Amino acid sequence: MRLPHLPPDSCFAAKAWLGGSGLAVGLLGMATEHRWVVWIAVGLMGSAFLLRFADQTSRGP
């Protein structure tokens, strides 16, 4: 599904999947008390955050 206001070359789907899976994995890691699973979730959420900058184009003032 595409939202009408997003440009066609947007990384929106990748950011949404990384963020959602990071949240789910983080909750699973906290529920099972496995610290390494929580660190995987931190990596997924960090990747989603860094994709914000890959998607931006240079804009004038």
N, C-alpha and C positions, 0 to 999 in steps of 0.2 A: 504494500500500500504506500502510495506517495502522497505527501501533503502538497497542495497546490502552490504554496508560497516558497517551497524549497527549490533551489537551482538543480538542474539535472546532474551535475557533477558533485553533489553534496555527499559527505561521509556520514550522513545522518543515520543510516541503517547500521553501519558498523559501530558507531558510538552508542546507539541504543542497545544493540546486542551485547557489547562489552560491558556497558553499565548495568544492564539487567542481569546478565550472568554473574557479574561481580557481586551484585547484591545477593543473589541466590546462593552463591558459593560462600560468601561471607556469613550469611545466616546459618548455613549448614555447618560451617566450621565452628561457629560459636555454640551451636546446639550440641555438636559432638565433642567439643572441647579439644579439637585438633588444631594446634597453632599453625602448622604448615598449610592447612587448607585456608585459613584466614589470610596468610601471606600470598597465596595464589589469588585470592579475591582482591587484595590490595594491588597486585600487579595488573589485574584486569581493569580495575577502576582507574588506575594510573594511565593505562593505555587509552582508555576512553577520554580521559582528561587531555592527554597529549594530542589526540586526534582533533581536538578543537582548533589547535593552531595550524594543523596541516590543511584544514578546510578553509581558512580565511584567505581572502585575497587582499592585496594592498589597496587601501582606500585613501583618498586624498583628504585634506583637512576640511 
